[in-house]
């Protein structure tokens, strides 16, 4: 898990996602990104999300799990238009920062 953003990346946008019972895609500002920083809002204690990078909706049993107790998680070399996020609990808040290569 990386805690720093690699050099050569430029931030193109931020998105705050409040999850419900369906998977959420990134908005048009963030979806062109090539690298992403995800965090689950710590004010929603003991919450977690599931992320998939193949345009398939995650379930509570599939996808990469990120919890509110972890530091922000960085993913690079993924296609933003294929990211899908599902909160394990309704109302889980996910913050996303999207980056492109400069």
MODELLER restraints for C-alpha pairs under 7 A, 6 or more apart:
rsr = mdl.restraints
at = mdl.atoms
rsr.add(forms.Gaussian(group=physical.xy_distance, feature=features.Distance(at['CA:1:A'], at['CA:73:A']), mean=6.22, stdev=0.5))
rsr.add(forms.Gaussian(group=physical.xy_distance, feature=features.Distance(at['CA:1:A'], at['CA:74:A']), mean=6.78, stdev=0.5))
rsr.add(forms.Gaussian(group=physical.xy_distance, feature=features.Distance(at['CA:2:A'], at['CA:73:A']), mean=6.55, stdev=0.5))
rsr.add(forms.Gaussian(group=physical.xy_distance, feature=features.Distance(at['CA:2:A'], at['CA:74:A']), mean=5.74, stdev=0.5))
rsr.add(forms.Gaussian(group=physical.xy_distance, feature=features.Distance(at['CA:3:A'], at['CA:72:A']), mean=6.91, stdev=0.5))
rsr.add(forms.Gaussian(group=physical.xy_distance, feature=features.Distance(at['CA:3:A'], at['CA:73:A']), mean=6.94, stdev=0.5))
rsr.add(forms.Gaussian(group=physical.xy_distance, feature=features.Distance(at['CA:8:A'], at['CA:101:A']), mean=5.74, stdev=0.5))
rsr.add(forms.Gaussian(group=physical.xy_distance, feature=features.Distance(at['CA:8:A'], at['CA:102:A']), mean=5.35, stdev=0.5))
rsr.add(forms.Gaussian(group=physical.xy_distance, feature=features.Distance(at['CA:9:A'], at['CA:99:A']), mean=5.80, stdev=0.5))
rsr.add(forms.Gaussian(group=physical.xy_distance, feature=features.Distance(at['CA:9:A'], at['CA:100:A']), mean=5.42, stdev=0.5))
rsr.add(forms.Gaussian(group=physical.xy_distance, feature=features.Distance(at['CA:9:A'], at['CA:101:A']), mean=4.59, stdev=0.5))
rsr.add(forms.Gaussian(group=physical.xy_distance, feature=features.Distance(at['CA:9:A'], at['CA:102:A']), mean=5.52, stdev=0.5))
rsr.add(forms.Gaussian(group=physical.xy_distance, feature=features.Distance(at['CA:10:A'], at['CA:99:A']), mean=5.21, stdev=0.5))
rsr.add(forms.Gaussian(group=physical.xy_distance, feature=features.Distance(at['CA:10:A'], at['CA:100:A']), mean=5.42, stdev=0.5))
rsr.add(forms.Gaussian(group=physical.xy_distance, feature=features.Distance(at['CA:10:A'], at['CA:101:A']), mean=6.24, stdev=0.5))
rsr.add(forms.Gaussian(group=physical.xy_distance, feature=features.Distance(at['CA:10:A'], at['CA:102:A']), mean=5.93, stdev=0.5))
rsr.add(forms.Gaussian(group=physical.xy_distance, feature=features.Distance(at['CA:11:A'], at['CA:97:A']), mean=6.96, stdev=0.5))
rsr.add(forms.Gaussian(group=physical.xy_distance, feature=features.Distance(at['CA:11:A'], at['CA:98:A']), mean=5.73, stdev=0.5))
rsr.add(forms.Gaussian(group=physical.xy_distance, feature=features.Distance(at['CA:11:A'], at['CA:99:A']), mean=4.30, stdev=0.5))
rsr.add(forms.Gaussian(group=physical.xy_distance, feature=features.Distance(at['CA:11:A'], at['CA:100:A']), mean=6.61, stdev=0.5))
rsr.add(forms.Gaussian(group=physical.xy_distance, feature=features.Distance(at['CA:12:A'], at['CA:30:A']), mean=6.70, stdev=0.5))
rsr.add(forms.Gaussian(group=physical.xy_distance, feature=features.Distance(at['CA:12:A'], at['CA:98:A']), mean=5.71, stdev=0.5))
rsr.add(forms.Gaussian(group=physical.xy_distance, feature=features.Distance(at['CA:12:A'], at['CA:99:A']), mean=5.46, stdev=0.5))
rsr.add(forms.Gaussian(group=physical.xy_distance, feature=features.Distance(at['CA:12:A'], at['CA:100:A']), mean=6.88, stdev=0.5))
rsr.add(forms.Gaussian(group=physical.xy_distance, feature=features.Distance(at['CA:13:A'], at['CA:29:A']), mean=5.93, stdev=0.5))
rsr.add(forms.Gaussian(group=physical.xy_distance, feature=features.Distance(at['CA:13:A'], at['CA:30:A']), mean=5.50, stdev=0.5))
rsr.add(forms.Gaussian(group=physical.xy_distance, feature=features.Distance(at['CA:13:A'], at['CA:97:A']), mean=5.90, stdev=0.5))
rsr.add(forms.Gaussian(group=physical.xy_distance, feature=features.Distance(at['CA:13:A'], at['CA:98:A']), mean=5.42, stdev=0.5))
rsr.add(forms.Gaussian(group=physical.xy_distance, feature=features.Distance(at['CA:14:A'], at['CA:30:A']), mean=6.68, stdev=0.5))
rsr.add(forms.Gaussian(group=physical.xy_distance, feature=features.Distance(at['CA:14:A'], at['CA:96:A']), mean=5.54, stdev=0.5))
rsr.add(forms.Gaussian(group=physical.xy_distance, feature=features.Distance(at['CA:14:A'], at['CA:97:A']), mean=4.49, stdev=0.5))
rsr.add(forms.Gaussian(group=physical.xy_distance, feature=features.Distance(at['CA:14:A'], at['CA:98:A']), mean=6.28, stdev=0.5))
rsr.add(forms.Gaussian(group=physical.xy_distance, feature=features.Distance(at['CA:15:A'], at['CA:95:A']), mean=5.88, stdev=0.5))
rsr.add(forms.Gaussian(group=physical.xy_distance, feature=features.Distance(at['CA:15:A'], at['CA:96:A']), mean=5.12, stdev=0.5))
rsr.add(forms.Gaussian(group=physical.xy_distance, feature=features.Distance(at['CA:15:A'], at['CA:97:A']), mean=6.59, stdev=0.5))
rsr.add(forms.Gaussian(group=physical.xy_distance, feature=features.Distance(at['CA:16:A'], at['CA:93:A']), mean=6.90, stdev=0.5))
rsr.add(forms.Gaussian(group=physical.xy_distance, feature=features.Distance(at['CA:16:A'], at['CA:94:A']), mean=5.81, stdev=0.5))
rsr.add(forms.Gaussian(group=physical.xy_distance, feature=features.Distance(at['CA:16:A'], at['CA:95:A']), mean=4.64, stdev=0.5))
rsr.add(forms.Gaussian(group=physical.xy_distance, feature=features.Distance(at['CA:16:A'], at['CA:96:A']), mean=6.39, stdev=0.5))
rsr.add(forms.Gaussian(group=physical.xy_distance, feature=features.Distance(at['CA:17:A'], at['CA:93:A']), mean=5.64, stdev=0.5))
rsr.add(forms.Gaussian(group=physical.xy_distance, feature=features.Distance(at['CA:17:A'], at['CA:94:A']), mean=5.06, stdev=0.5))
rsr.add(forms.Gaussian(group=physical.xy_distance, feature=features.Distance(at['CA:17:A'], at['CA:95:A']), mean=6.34, stdev=0.5))
rsr.add(forms.Gaussian(group=physical.xy_distance, feature=features.Distance(at['CA:18:A'], at['CA:91:A']), mean=5.40, stdev=0.5))
rsr.add(forms.Gaussian(group=physical.xy_distance, feature=features.Distance(at['CA:18:A'], at['CA:92:A']), mean=5.65, stdev=0.5))
rsr.add(forms.Gaussian(group=physical.xy_distance, feature=features.Distance(at['CA:18:A'], at['CA:93:A']), mean=4.59, stdev=0.5))
rsr.add(forms.Gaussian(group=physical.xy_distance, feature=features.Distance(at['CA:18:A'], at['CA:94:A']), mean=6.46, stdev=0.5))
rsr.add(forms.Gaussian(group=physical.xy_distance, feature=features.Distance(at['CA:19:A'], at['CA:86:A']), mean=6.39, stdev=0.5))
rsr.add(forms.Gaussian(group=physical.xy_distance, feature=features.Distance(at['CA:19:A'], at['CA:87:A']), mean=5.23, stdev=0.5))
rsr.add(forms.Gaussian(group=physical.xy_distance, feature=features.Distance(at['CA:19:A'], at['CA:90:A']), mean=5.67, stdev=0.5))
rsr.add(forms.Gaussian(group=physical.xy_distance, feature=features.Distance(at['CA:19:A'], at['CA:91:A']), mean=5.30, stdev=0.5))
rsr.add(forms.Gaussian(group=physical.xy_distance, feature=features.Distance(at['CA:19:A'], at['CA:92:A']), mean=5.43, stdev=0.5))
rsr.add(forms.Gaussian(group=physical.xy_distance, feature=features.Distance(at['CA:19:A'], at['CA:93:A']), mean=6.44, stdev=0.5))
rsr.add(forms.Gaussian(group=physical.xy_distance, feature=features.Distance(at['CA:20:A'], at['CA:87:A']), mean=6.68, stdev=0.5))
rsr.add(forms.Gaussian(group=physical.xy_distance, feature=features.Distance(at['CA:20:A'], at['CA:90:A']), mean=4.52, stdev=0.5))
rsr.add(forms.Gaussian(group=physical.xy_distance, feature=features.Distance(at['CA:20:A'], at['CA:91:A']), mean=6.13, stdev=0.5))
rsr.add(forms.Gaussian(group=physical.xy_distance, feature=features.Distance(at['CA:21:A'], at['CA:90:A']), mean=6.27, stdev=0.5))
rsr.add(forms.Gaussian(group=physical.xy_distance, feature=features.Distance(at['CA:22:A'], at['CA:86:A']), mean=6.51, stdev=0.5))
rsr.add(forms.Gaussian(group=physical.xy_distance, feature=features.Distance(at['CA:23:A'], at['CA:57:A']), mean=5.50, stdev=0.5))
rsr.add(forms.Gaussian(group=physical.xy_distance, feature=features.Distance(at['CA:23:A'], at['CA:58:A']), mean=6.75, stdev=0.5))
rsr.add(forms.Gaussian(group=physical.xy_distance, feature=features.Distance(at['CA:23:A'], at['CA:84:A']), mean=5.82, stdev=0.5))
rsr.add(forms.Gaussian(group=physical.xy_distance, feature=features.Distance(at['CA:23:A'], at['CA:85:A']), mean=5.24, stdev=0.5))
rsr.add(forms.Gaussian(group=physical.xy_distance, feature=features.Distance(at['CA:23:A'], at['CA:86:A']), mean=4.62, stdev=0.5))
rsr.add(forms.Gaussian(group=physical.xy_distance, feature=features.Distance(at['CA:24:A'], at['CA:84:A']), mean=5.42, stdev=0.5))
rsr.add(forms.Gaussian(group=physical.xy_distance, feature=features.Distance(at['CA:24:A'], at['CA:85:A']), mean=5.11, stdev=0.5))
rsr.add(forms.Gaussian(group=physical.xy_distance, feature=features.Distance(at['CA:24:A'], at['CA:86:A']), mean=6.42, stdev=0.5))
rsr.add(forms.Gaussian(group=physical.xy_distance, feature=features.Distance(at['CA:25:A'], at['CA:83:A']), mean=5.95, stdev=0.5))
rsr.add(forms.Gaussian(group=physical.xy_distance, feature=features.Distance(at['CA:25:A'], at['CA:84:A']), mean=4.83, stdev=0.5))
rsr.add(forms.Gaussian(group=physical.xy_distance, feature=features.Distance(at['CA:25:A'], at['CA:85:A']), mean=6.48, stdev=0.5))
rsr.add(forms.Gaussian(group=physical.xy_distance, feature=features.Distance(at['CA:26:A'], at['CA:80:A']), mean=7.00, stdev=0.5))
rsr.add(forms.Gaussian(group=physical.xy_distance, feature=features.Distance(at['CA:26:A'], at['CA:81:A']), mean=6.88, stdev=0.5))
rsr.add(forms.Gaussian(group=physical.xy_distance, feature=features.Distance(at['CA:26:A'], at['CA:83:A']), mean=6.78, stdev=0.5))
rsr.add(forms.Gaussian(group=physical.xy_distance, feature=features.Distance(at['CA:30:A'], at['CA:98:A']), mean=5.31, stdev=0.5))
rsr.add(forms.Gaussian(group=physical.xy_distance, feature=features.Distance(at['CA:31:A'], at['CA:80:A']), mean=4.28, stdev=0.5))
rsr.add(forms.Gaussian(group=physical.xy_distance, feature=features.Distance(at['CA:31:A'], at['CA:81:A']), mean=4.76, stdev=0.5))
rsr.add(forms.Gaussian(group=physical.xy_distance, feature=features.Distance(at['CA:32:A'], at['CA:80:A']), mean=5.63, stdev=0.5))
rsr.add(forms.Gaussian(group=physical.xy_distance, feature=features.Distance(at['CA:32:A'], at['CA:81:A']), mean=6.55, stdev=0.5))
rsr.add(forms.Gaussian(group=physical.xy_distance, feature=features.Distance(at['CA:33:A'], at['CA:79:A']), mean=6.93, stdev=0.5))
rsr.add(forms.Gaussian(group=physical.xy_distance, feature=features.Distance(at['CA:33:A'], at['CA:80:A']), mean=5.30, stdev=0.5))
rsr.add(forms.Gaussian(group=physical.xy_distance, feature=features.Distance(at['CA:33:A'], at['CA:98:A']), mean=5.18, stdev=0.5))
rsr.add(forms.Gaussian(group=physical.xy_distance, feature=features.Distance(at['CA:33:A'], at['CA:99:A']), mean=5.11, stdev=0.5))
rsr.add(forms.Gaussian(group=physical.xy_distance, feature=features.Distance(at['CA:33:A'], at['CA:100:A']), mean=5.26, stdev=0.5))
rsr.add(forms.Gaussian(group=physical.xy_distance, feature=features.Distance(at['CA:34:A'], at['CA:76:A']), mean=6.30, stdev=0.5))
rsr.add(forms.Gaussian(group=physical.xy_distance, feature=features.Distance(at['CA:34:A'], at['CA:77:A']), mean=5.49, stdev=0.5))
rsr.add(forms.Gaussian(group=physical.xy_distance, feature=features.Distance(at['CA:34:A'], at['CA:78:A']), mean=5.53, stdev=0.5))
rsr.add(forms.Gaussian(group=physical.xy_distance, feature=features.Distance(at['CA:34:A'], at['CA:79:A']), mean=5.81, stdev=0.5))
rsr.add(forms.Gaussian(group=physical.xy_distance, feature=features.Distance(at['CA:34:A'], at['CA:80:A']), mean=6.27, stdev=0.5))
rsr.add(forms.Gaussian(group=physical.xy_distance, feature=features.Distance(at['CA:34:A'], at['CA:99:A']), mean=5.96, stdev=0.5))
rsr.add(forms.Gaussian(group=physical.xy_distance, feature=features.Distance(at['CA:34:A'], at['CA:100:A']), mean=5.20, stdev=0.5))
rsr.add(forms.Gaussian(group=physical.xy_distance, feature=features.Distance(at['CA:35:A'], at['CA:75:A']), mean=5.59, stdev=0.5))
rsr.add(forms.Gaussian(group=physical.xy_distance, feature=features.Distance(at['CA:35:A'], at['CA:76:A']), mean=4.12, stdev=0.5))
rsr.add(forms.Gaussian(group=physical.xy_distance, feature=features.Distance(at['CA:35:A'], at['CA:77:A']), mean=5.88, stdev=0.5))
rsr.add(forms.Gaussian(group=physical.xy_distance, feature=features.Distance(at['CA:35:A'], at['CA:78:A']), mean=6.30, stdev=0.5))
rsr.add(forms.Gaussian(group=physical.xy_distance, feature=features.Distance(at['CA:35:A'], at['CA:98:A']), mean=5.98, stdev=0.5))
rsr.add(forms.Gaussian(group=physical.xy_distance, feature=features.Distance(at['CA:35:A'], at['CA:99:A']), mean=5.08, stdev=0.5))
rsr.add(forms.Gaussian(group=physical.xy_distance, feature=features.Distance(at['CA:35:A'], at['CA:100:A']), mean=6.39, stdev=0.5))
rsr.add(forms.Gaussian(group=physical.xy_distance, feature=features.Distance(at['CA:36:A'], at['CA:74:A']), mean=5.66, stdev=0.5))
rsr.add(forms.Gaussian(group=physical.xy_distance, feature=features.Distance(at['CA:36:A'], at['CA:75:A']), mean=5.24, stdev=0.5))
rsr.add(forms.Gaussian(group=physical.xy_distance, feature=features.Distance(at['CA:36:A'], at['CA:76:A']), mean=6.38, stdev=0.5))
rsr.add(forms.Gaussian(group=physical.xy_distance, feature=features.Distance(at['CA:36:A'], at['CA:96:A']), mean=6.69, stdev=0.5))
rsr.add(forms.Gaussian(group=physical.xy_distance, feature=features.Distance(at['CA:36:A'], at['CA:97:A']), mean=5.61, stdev=0.5))
rsr.add(forms.Gaussian(group=physical.xy_distance, feature=features.Distance(at['CA:36:A'], at['CA:98:A']), mean=4.70, stdev=0.5))
rsr.add(forms.Gaussian(group=physical.xy_distance, feature=features.Distance(at['CA:36:A'], at['CA:99:A']), mean=6.10, stdev=0.5))
rsr.add(forms.Gaussian(group=physical.xy_distance, feature=features.Distance(at['CA:37:A'], at['CA:72:A']), mean=6.37, stdev=0.5))
rsr.add(forms.Gaussian(group=physical.xy_distance, feature=features.Distance(at['CA:37:A'], at['CA:73:A']), mean=5.57, stdev=0.5))
rsr.add(forms.Gaussian(group=physical.xy_distance, feature=features.Distance(at['CA:37:A'], at['CA:74:A']), mean=4.41, stdev=0.5))
rsr.add(forms.Gaussian(group=physical.xy_distance, feature=features.Distance(at['CA:37:A'], at['CA:75:A']), mean=6.45, stdev=0.5))
rsr.add(forms.Gaussian(group=physical.xy_distance, feature=features.Distance(at['CA:37:A'], at['CA:96:A']), mean=5.61, stdev=0.5))
rsr.add(forms.Gaussian(group=physical.xy_distance, feature=features.Distance(at['CA:37:A'], at['CA:97:A']), mean=5.10, stdev=0.5))
rsr.add(forms.Gaussian(group=physical.xy_distance, feature=features.Distance(at['CA:37:A'], at['CA:98:A']), mean=6.67, stdev=0.5))
rsr.add(forms.Gaussian(group=physical.xy_distance, feature=features.Distance(at['CA:38:A'], at['CA:72:A']), mean=5.44, stdev=0.5))
rsr.add(forms.Gaussian(group=physical.xy_distance, feature=features.Distance(at['CA:38:A'], at['CA:73:A']), mean=5.20, stdev=0.5))
rsr.add(forms.Gaussian(group=physical.xy_distance, feature=features.Distance(at['CA:38:A'], at['CA:74:A']), mean=6.38, stdev=0.5))
rsr.add(forms.Gaussian(group=physical.xy_distance, feature=features.Distance(at['CA:38:A'], at['CA:94:A']), mean=6.93, stdev=0.5))
rsr.add(forms.Gaussian(group=physical.xy_distance, feature=features.Distance(at['CA:38:A'], at['CA:95:A']), mean=5.81, stdev=0.5))
rsr.add(forms.Gaussian(group=physical.xy_distance, feature=features.Distance(at['CA:38:A'], at['CA:96:A']), mean=4.78, stdev=0.5))
rsr.add(forms.Gaussian(group=physical.xy_distance, feature=features.Distance(at['CA:38:A'], at['CA:97:A']), mean=6.78, stdev=0.5))
rsr.add(forms.Gaussian(group=physical.xy_distance, feature=features.Distance(at['CA:39:A'], at['CA:71:A']), mean=6.90, stdev=0.5))
rsr.add(forms.Gaussian(group=physical.xy_distance, feature=features.Distance(at['CA:39:A'], at['CA:72:A']), mean=4.48, stdev=0.5))
rsr.add(forms.Gaussian(group=physical.xy_distance, feature=features.Distance(at['CA:39:A'], at['CA:73:A']), mean=6.38, stdev=0.5))
rsr.add(forms.Gaussian(group=physical.xy_distance, feature=features.Distance(at['CA:39:A'], at['CA:94:A']), mean=5.73, stdev=0.5))
rsr.add(forms.Gaussian(group=physical.xy_distance, feature=features.Distance(at['CA:39:A'], at['CA:95:A']), mean=5.29, stdev=0.5))
rsr.add(forms.Gaussian(group=physical.xy_distance, feature=features.Distance(at['CA:39:A'], at['CA:96:A']), mean=6.70, stdev=0.5))
rsr.add(forms.Gaussian(group=physical.xy_distance, feature=features.Distance(at['CA:40:A'], at['CA:48:A']), mean=6.69, stdev=0.5))
rsr.add(forms.Gaussian(group=physical.xy_distance, feature=features.Distance(at['CA:40:A'], at['CA:67:A']), mean=6.14, stdev=0.5))
rsr.add(forms.Gaussian(group=physical.xy_distance, feature=features.Distance(at['CA:40:A'], at['CA:68:A']), mean=4.62, stdev=0.5))
rsr.add(forms.Gaussian(group=physical.xy_distance, feature=features.Distance(at['CA:40:A'], at['CA:93:A']), mean=5.86, stdev=0.5))
rsr.add(forms.Gaussian(group=physical.xy_distance, feature=features.Distance(at['CA:40:A'], at['CA:94:A']), mean=4.55, stdev=0.5))
rsr.add(forms.Gaussian(group=physical.xy_distance, feature=features.Distance(at['CA:40:A'], at['CA:95:A']), mean=6.33, stdev=0.5))
rsr.add(forms.Gaussian(group=physical.xy_distance, feature=features.Distance(at['CA:41:A'], at['CA:68:A']), mean=5.87, stdev=0.5))
rsr.add(forms.Gaussian(group=physical.xy_distance, feature=features.Distance(at['CA:41:A'], at['CA:93:A']), mean=5.38, stdev=0.5))
rsr.add(forms.Gaussian(group=physical.xy_distance, feature=features.Distance(at['CA:41:A'], at['CA:94:A']), mean=5.95, stdev=0.5))
rsr.add(forms.Gaussian(group=physical.xy_distance, feature=features.Distance(at['CA:41:A'], at['CA:95:A']), mean=6.94, stdev=0.5))
rsr.add(forms.Gaussian(group=physical.xy_distance, feature=features.Distance(at['CA:42:A'], at['CA:68:A']), mean=5.08, stdev=0.5))
rsr.add(forms.Gaussian(group=physical.xy_distance, feature=features.Distance(at['CA:42:A'], at['CA:69:A']), mean=6.83, stdev=0.5))
rsr.add(forms.Gaussian(group=physical.xy_distance, feature=features.Distance(at['CA:44:A'], at['CA:92:A']), mean=6.40, stdev=0.5))
rsr.add(forms.Gaussian(group=physical.xy_distance, feature=features.Distance(at['CA:45:A'], at['CA:68:A']), mean=6.12, stdev=0.5))
rsr.add(forms.Gaussian(group=physical.xy_distance, feature=features.Distance(at['CA:46:A'], at['CA:67:A']), mean=6.86, stdev=0.5))
rsr.add(forms.Gaussian(group=physical.xy_distance, feature=features.Distance(at['CA:46:A'], at['CA:68:A']), mean=5.88, stdev=0.5))
rsr.add(forms.Gaussian(group=physical.xy_distance, feature=features.Distance(at['CA:46:A'], at['CA:69:A']), mean=6.71, stdev=0.5))
rsr.add(forms.Gaussian(group=physical.xy_distance, feature=features.Distance(at['CA:47:A'], at['CA:67:A']), mean=5.82, stdev=0.5))
rsr.add(forms.Gaussian(group=physical.xy_distance, feature=features.Distance(at['CA:47:A'], at['CA:68:A']), mean=5.51, stdev=0.5))
rsr.add(forms.Gaussian(group=physical.xy_distance, feature=features.Distance(at['CA:47:A'], at['CA:89:A']), mean=6.90, stdev=0.5))
rsr.add(forms.Gaussian(group=physical.xy_distance, feature=features.Distance(at['CA:47:A'], at['CA:92:A']), mean=6.41, stdev=0.5))
rsr.add(forms.Gaussian(group=physical.xy_distance, feature=features.Distance(at['CA:48:A'], at['CA:65:A']), mean=6.67, stdev=0.5))
rsr.add(forms.Gaussian(group=physical.xy_distance, feature=features.Distance(at['CA:48:A'], at['CA:66:A']), mean=5.49, stdev=0.5))
rsr.add(forms.Gaussian(group=physical.xy_distance, feature=features.Distance(at['CA:48:A'], at['CA:67:A']), mean=4.05, stdev=0.5))
rsr.add(forms.Gaussian(group=physical.xy_distance, feature=features.Distance(at['CA:48:A'], at['CA:68:A']), mean=5.92, stdev=0.5))
rsr.add(forms.Gaussian(group=physical.xy_distance, feature=features.Distance(at['CA:48:A'], at['CA:87:A']), mean=6.19, stdev=0.5))
rsr.add(forms.Gaussian(group=physical.xy_distance, feature=features.Distance(at['CA:48:A'], at['CA:88:A']), mean=5.83, stdev=0.5))
rsr.add(forms.Gaussian(group=physical.xy_distance, feature=features.Distance(at['CA:49:A'], at['CA:65:A']), mean=5.65, stdev=0.5))
rsr.add(forms.Gaussian(group=physical.xy_distance, feature=features.Distance(at['CA:49:A'], at['CA:66:A']), mean=5.45, stdev=0.5))
rsr.add(forms.Gaussian(group=physical.xy_distance, feature=features.Distance(at['CA:49:A'], at['CA:67:A']), mean=6.46, stdev=0.5))
rsr.add(forms.Gaussian(group=physical.xy_distance, feature=features.Distance(at['CA:49:A'], at['CA:85:A']), mean=6.73, stdev=0.5))
rsr.add(forms.Gaussian(group=physical.xy_distance, feature=features.Distance(at['CA:49:A'], at['CA:86:A']), mean=5.54, stdev=0.5))
rsr.add(forms.Gaussian(group=physical.xy_distance, feature=features.Distance(at['CA:49:A'], at['CA:87:A']), mean=4.27, stdev=0.5))
rsr.add(forms.Gaussian(group=physical.xy_distance, feature=features.Distance(at['CA:49:A'], at['CA:88:A']), mean=5.57, stdev=0.5))
rsr.add(forms.Gaussian(group=physical.xy_distance, feature=features.Distance(at['CA:50:A'], at['CA:58:A']), mean=6.20, stdev=0.5))
rsr.add(forms.Gaussian(group=physical.xy_distance, feature=features.Distance(at['CA:50:A'], at['CA:60:A']), mean=6.76, stdev=0.5))
rsr.add(forms.Gaussian(group=physical.xy_distance, feature=features.Distance(at['CA:50:A'], at['CA:62:A']), mean=6.94, stdev=0.5))
rsr.add(forms.Gaussian(group=physical.xy_distance, feature=features.Distance(at['CA:50:A'], at['CA:63:A']), mean=5.05, stdev=0.5))
rsr.add(forms.Gaussian(group=physical.xy_distance, feature=features.Distance(at['CA:50:A'], at['CA:64:A']), mean=5.19, stdev=0.5))
rsr.add(forms.Gaussian(group=physical.xy_distance, feature=features.Distance(at['CA:50:A'], at['CA:65:A']), mean=4.56, stdev=0.5))
rsr.add(forms.Gaussian(group=physical.xy_distance, feature=features.Distance(at['CA:50:A'], at['CA:66:A']), mean=6.50, stdev=0.5))
rsr.add(forms.Gaussian(group=physical.xy_distance, feature=features.Distance(at['CA:50:A'], at['CA:85:A']), mean=5.80, stdev=0.5))
rsr.add(forms.Gaussian(group=physical.xy_distance, feature=features.Distance(at['CA:50:A'], at['CA:86:A']), mean=5.24, stdev=0.5))
rsr.add(forms.Gaussian(group=physical.xy_distance, feature=features.Distance(at['CA:50:A'], at['CA:87:A']), mean=6.35, stdev=0.5))
rsr.add(forms.Gaussian(group=physical.xy_distance, feature=features.Distance(at['CA:51:A'], at['CA:58:A']), mean=6.29, stdev=0.5))
rsr.add(forms.Gaussian(group=physical.xy_distance, feature=features.Distance(at['CA:51:A'], at['CA:63:A']), mean=4.99, stdev=0.5))
rsr.add(forms.Gaussian(group=physical.xy_distance, feature=features.Distance(at['CA:51:A'], at['CA:64:A']), mean=5.02, stdev=0.5))
rsr.add(forms.Gaussian(group=physical.xy_distance, feature=features.Distance(at['CA:51:A'], at['CA:65:A']), mean=6.60, stdev=0.5))
rsr.add(forms.Gaussian(group=physical.xy_distance, feature=features.Distance(at['CA:51:A'], at['CA:83:A']), mean=6.91, stdev=0.5))
rsr.add(forms.Gaussian(group=physical.xy_distance, feature=features.Distance(at['CA:51:A'], at['CA:84:A']), mean=5.68, stdev=0.5))
rsr.add(forms.Gaussian(group=physical.xy_distance, feature=features.Distance(at['CA:51:A'], at['CA:85:A']), mean=4.64, stdev=0.5))
rsr.add(forms.Gaussian(group=physical.xy_distance, feature=features.Distance(at['CA:51:A'], at['CA:86:A']), mean=6.52, stdev=0.5))
rsr.add(forms.Gaussian(group=physical.xy_distance, feature=features.Distance(at['CA:52:A'], at['CA:58:A']), mean=5.86, stdev=0.5))
rsr.add(forms.Gaussian(group=physical.xy_distance, feature=features.Distance(at['CA:52:A'], at['CA:63:A']), mean=4.96, stdev=0.5))
rsr.add(forms.Gaussian(group=physical.xy_distance, feature=features.Distance(at['CA:52:A'], at['CA:64:A']), mean=6.44, stdev=0.5))
rsr.add(forms.Gaussian(group=physical.xy_distance, feature=features.Distance(at['CA:52:A'], at['CA:83:A']), mean=5.72, stdev=0.5))
rsr.add(forms.Gaussian(group=physical.xy_distance, feature=features.Distance(at['CA:52:A'], at['CA:84:A']), mean=5.36, stdev=0.5))
rsr.add(forms.Gaussian(group=physical.xy_distance, feature=features.Distance(at['CA:52:A'], at['CA:85:A']), mean=6.75, stdev=0.5))
rsr.add(forms.Gaussian(group=physical.xy_distance, feature=features.Distance(at['CA:53:A'], at['CA:78:A']), mean=6.88, stdev=0.5))
rsr.add(forms.Gaussian(group=physical.xy_distance, feature=features.Distance(at['CA:53:A'], at['CA:82:A']), mean=5.36, stdev=0.5))
rsr.add(forms.Gaussian(group=physical.xy_distance, feature=features.Distance(at['CA:53:A'], at['CA:83:A']), mean=4.52, stdev=0.5))
rsr.add(forms.Gaussian(group=physical.xy_distance, feature=features.Distance(at['CA:53:A'], at['CA:84:A']), mean=6.57, stdev=0.5))
rsr.add(forms.Gaussian(group=physical.xy_distance, feature=features.Distance(at['CA:54:A'], at['CA:82:A']), mean=5.23, stdev=0.5))
rsr.add(forms.Gaussian(group=physical.xy_distance, feature=features.Distance(at['CA:54:A'], at['CA:83:A']), mean=6.57, stdev=0.5))
rsr.add(forms.Gaussian(group=physical.xy_distance, feature=features.Distance(at['CA:55:A'], at['CA:82:A']), mean=4.11, stdev=0.5))
rsr.add(forms.Gaussian(group=physical.xy_distance, feature=features.Distance(at['CA:55:A'], at['CA:83:A']), mean=5.83, stdev=0.5))
rsr.add(forms.Gaussian(group=physical.xy_distance, feature=features.Distance(at['CA:55:A'], at['CA:84:A']), mean=6.18, stdev=0.5))
rsr.add(forms.Gaussian(group=physical.xy_distance, feature=features.Distance(at['CA:56:A'], at['CA:84:A']), mean=6.81, stdev=0.5))
rsr.add(forms.Gaussian(group=physical.xy_distance, feature=features.Distance(at['CA:57:A'], at['CA:84:A']), mean=5.75, stdev=0.5))
rsr.add(forms.Gaussian(group=physical.xy_distance, feature=features.Distance(at['CA:58:A'], at['CA:84:A']), mean=6.81, stdev=0.5))
rsr.add(forms.Gaussian(group=physical.xy_distance, feature=features.Distance(at['CA:58:A'], at['CA:85:A']), mean=6.82, stdev=0.5))
rsr.add(forms.Gaussian(group=physical.xy_distance, feature=features.Distance(at['CA:58:A'], at['CA:86:A']), mean=6.17, stdev=0.5))
rsr.add(forms.Gaussian(group=physical.xy_distance, feature=features.Distance(at['CA:59:A'], at['CA:86:A']), mean=6.89, stdev=0.5))
rsr.add(forms.Gaussian(group=physical.xy_distance, feature=features.Distance(at['CA:60:A'], at['CA:88:A']), mean=5.86, stdev=0.5))
